[in-house]
């Protein structure tokens, strides 16, 4: 698409990766986006020329358009060449915007993550399966089944904690208000966009330490071999899906349920 914008204005864009499997590496030509929120949750604003967005992740950016060239684009970076996916035209006939961003962008007050204690609930999640993986067999409906049969007869190739995931695969039950730590090991050869329903979580990863420790996400793109903790206060009662947002993975067993009572 192409969008006409007021000259000398600023624009807030919410970028949503609605693809079912693809990770997008995005870049704006000639403007520097300032990220202000991830998955709808505010971050300390930061400037980053490249934006990586996994399936279902959202990034809110502010573009400052004072003194910019009359046309710029949002591009996907691919292995061969960048591809324009949106064009932005500064149109003088729309009038002038309010000028440069001259005040500091303010981050709302956000809660500190609690400290882990003897009352917190740690839920280990060992993810296995997929091509080139180390999963030999997994439980399906309570029966240990070799991977070949899982794939060919049942179209299942992923497992959490040795069992093919599904809507009846309970990972754990938290009391309302309890501090929960999902301790996730991506023991596969693929990235996965792990998404938790009902809660945003703080991410704790040695591989990718977060720059802003108060920031939260609801979807985190886990790299192959990465171990990450998703930490959250279980303040939302219900049965909540925890799954890969690469939807073929979810359909093939990469999904389970966390209960908050
Ligand atoms: Cu996945």
Boltz pocket constraint, residues with backbone or C-beta under 6 A from the ligand:
constraints:
  - pocket:
      binder: B
      contacts: [[A, 191], [A, 192], [A, 193], [A, 244], [A, 245], [A, 246], [A, 249], [A, 250], [A, 254]]
      max_distance: 6.0
